Amino acid sequence: MLVETAIKTGMRRSELANLLVSHISFASNRLVVVAGKGSKDRAIPMGSKLKLDLQILCSDKKADDRVFGLNPWSLGLKI
């Protein structure tokens, strides 16, 4: 699911690691990258298949949980 999200959205490793459930708007079919490259926020549209897969993945998580349950160093990022 992590790789599929990366491919379909173009999100960077740090953006994927920091993606919270609250950053996903299922109603408007958008992911919001908070403090991405250049410390800017941006919205990324998501298709219906990705939306469905993310809804299933996030169904038992709280709004402040990481979507993929990974820490930044899990994706090879320095802290």
C-alpha positions as CSV (number, residue, x, y, z in Angstrom):
1,M,0.0,0.0,0.0
2,L,2.9,2.3,0.8
3,V,4.5,1.8,-2.7
4,E,1.1,2.1,-4.4
5,T,0.5,5.4,-2.7
6,A,3.9,6.7,-3.6
7,I,3.5,5.7,-7.3
8,K,-0.1,7.1,-7.6
9,T,0.6,10.4,-5.7
10,G,4.3,11.2,-6.3
11,M,4.8,11.7,-2.6
12,R,8.3,11.7,-1.2
13,R,9.5,9.3,1.5
14,S,9.3,11.9,4.2
15,E,5.8,12.8,3.2
16,L,4.7,9.2,3.3
17,A,6.3,8.7,6.7
18,N,4.6,11.7,8.1
19,L,1.1,11.2,6.5
20,L,-1.5,11.1,9.2
21,V,-5.1,9.8,8.9
22,S,-6.3,13.3,9.5
23,H,-4.4,14.5,6.4
24,I,-6.7,12.4,4.2
25,S,-10.0,13.9,3.0
26,F,-12.1,11.0,1.8
27,A,-15.0,13.3,1.1
28,S,-13.0,15.4,-1.3
29,N,-10.7,12.6,-2.6
30,R,-7.6,14.5,-1.6
31,L,-4.4,13.9,0.5
32,V,-2.9,16.9,2.2
33,V,0.9,16.9,2.5
34,V,1.7,19.1,5.5
35,A,5.1,20.8,5.5
36,G,6.3,19.0,2.4
37,K,9.2,20.2,0.2
38,G,10.0,23.8,0.9
39,S,7.9,23.5,4.1
40,K,4.8,24.0,2.0
41,D,1.4,22.3,2.2
42,R,-0.2,20.9,-0.9
43,A,-3.2,18.8,-1.8
44,I,-2.9,15.8,-4.0
45,P,-6.0,14.2,-5.7
46,M,-6.5,10.5,-5.3
47,G,-8.4,8.1,-7.5
48,S,-11.2,5.9,-6.4
49,K,-9.1,2.7,-6.1
50,L,-6.5,4.4,-3.9
51,K,-9.3,6.0,-1.8
52,L,-10.9,2.7,-1.2
53,D,-7.6,1.0,-0.3
54,L,-6.7,3.9,2.1
55,Q,-10.2,3.8,3.7
56,I,-9.7,0.1,4.5
57,L,-6.2,0.7,5.8
58,C,-7.3,3.6,8.0
59,S,-10.6,2.2,9.2
60,D,-9.3,1.1,12.6
61,K,-6.9,4.1,13.2
62,K,-7.3,7.3,15.0
63,A,-7.0,10.7,13.3
64,D,-3.5,11.4,14.7
65,D,-2.1,7.9,13.8
66,R,0.4,7.6,11.0
67,V,-1.3,6.0,8.0
68,F,1.5,3.5,7.3
69,G,2.6,3.1,11.0
70,L,6.2,3.9,10.1
71,N,8.7,6.2,11.7
72,P,10.9,8.4,9.3
73,W,14.0,6.2,9.9
74,S,12.0,3.2,8.7
75,L,12.2,4.7,5.2
76,G,15.8,5.6,5.4
77,L,15.4,9.2,6.6
78,K,17.7,10.9,9.1
79,I,16.1,12.5,12.2
